[in-house]
Amino acid sequence: MHSKTHARNSFSNSFGFVLAAAGSAVGLGNIWRFPYLAAKDGGGLFIVTYLVLAVTFGFALLTTEVAIGRKTKQSPLTAYPRLRPKWKWLGKVACIVPMMIVPYYCIIGGWVLKYALAFLAGQGPASAESSYFTAFITSQVSPIVYTVVFLFLTCFVVYLGVKKGIEILSKILMPVLVILVLGIAIFALTMKSTDGGQVRTGLYGLKIMLIPDLSTLTLNSFMITLMDAMGQLFYSLSVAMGIMIAYGSYVPDRSDLVKSINRIEIFDTAIAILAGMMIIPTVFVFMGREGLKASGPGLIFVAIPKIFAQMGAMGNVVGALFFLMVFFAALTSSISILEAIVSSYMDRFHISRRRSVVYEGAIALVLAVVICLGYNVLYFEFKLPNGVTAQILDIMDYISNNILMPVVAIGTCVLVGWILKPETIIDEVTKNGESFSRKNLYIFMVKFASPVLLLVLFLKSLGILNF
């Protein structure tokens, strides 16, 4: 077993781990969900709530998973039974989550690639047409082709391994991603437009995002903001998907986990806020407050291209840079999700990285093709408990994100907080004599606050609780 652990390799240093983990955390959710929620939930109130949760709730879950990975030197599928044999079911669920996510994440990555290439080819105005996105995803061949390309890129990087693939790519893409997000955010703040004699500026859009709107604040509206911020943080930090356990298992024993986790939190939060600074002012300038109601694919693939089309020749350039940035964010996240599965196969079945990548790549491809066909040949509509009318992609997203991920997170809190005891994680985090200033906060969060918050989030996503 020990030789298998070494065959999985490790990050060369803490910096490589932080960039890879931050690359995983900085994904589509930061770009298409954070700005929408910030605009919807009172701007600054949402951001303050998000920041408080990041240093409490997010910190506890992130610390737990990374420490489990480094302590066991195992992937999610085998780490839980290593801690407690009777809890191997939790490892299985933690492995099923990324297996469900990889296929549809690669499909959306393919959509991003399609738009990036369209803008690079100077076809930005065409992509702004109302029927463009629907015509693309409902066609039977084109989406599958782009999905295959994105899936191949994901598999290729994971196939190269931790140091030669994931770490090197993260060290290249993450600085580029930060520069692109920062550049587009600054550009967004300089924009303005006139609509019916009324001037709308990017700076006023930033004000909407940053200054808390307490005019309609009630206990009910605050609970909605709290749940939105927690849900966003939960998915944004890549916890409960097995990713941080897999990445944690590659962290050298000499590394300072406390510092690394702090840096991941800062990186992820900074990118999320920059994404808000990039999108909220842009949408506000060209579409007003009404435009801020768009989120998800509707925001990225419908609303944003319309905005770029209004910029004239500059729109193609900004649009190309924007979709390249989204592409890099999607790719680094997709790679981390696949790695959680590949490392699980390697540990559980004692097979090579190459075979693991080929097996999971084939499974993901079959599922991805079925999901793509869900928009044409296999089209149907299904009403989810949260009120959303769904197709195959939405159903898989709902099951993985709203049901299985909360189960994994709640189970992990119960296992660590009440069965193994928090000292198991604290001892791992401080094994080199590191200072753990948030130790008491960690104990409180993992035993009491996090399970309760997660249970409320879980019940809300099932439609049982409504605020």
Buried (B, 14 or more C-beta within 10 A) or exposed (E): EEEBBEEBBBBBBBBBBBBBBBBBBBBBBBBBBBBBBBBBBBBBBBBBBBBEBBBBBBBBBBBBBBBBBBBBBBBBBBBBBBBEEEBBEBBBBBBBBBBBBBBBBBBBBBBBBBBBBBBBEEBBBEBBBEEBBEEBBBBEEBBBBBBBBBBBBBBBBBBBBBBEBBBBBBBEBBEEBBEBBBBBBEBBBEBBBEEEEEEBBBEBBBBBBBEBBEEEEEEEBBBBBBBBBBBBBBBBBBBBBBBBBBBBBBBEEEBBBBEBBBBBBBBBBBBBBBBBBBBBBBBBBBBBEEBBBBBBBBBBBBBBBBBBBEBEEEBBBBBBBBBBBBBBBBBBBBBBBBBBBBBBBBBBEEBEBEEBBBBBBEBBBEBBBBBBBBBEEEEEEEEBEEEEEBBBBBBBBBBBBBBBBBBBBBBBBBBBBEEBBBEBBBEBBBBEEEEBEBBEBBBBBBBEBBBEBBBBBBEBBBEEBEB
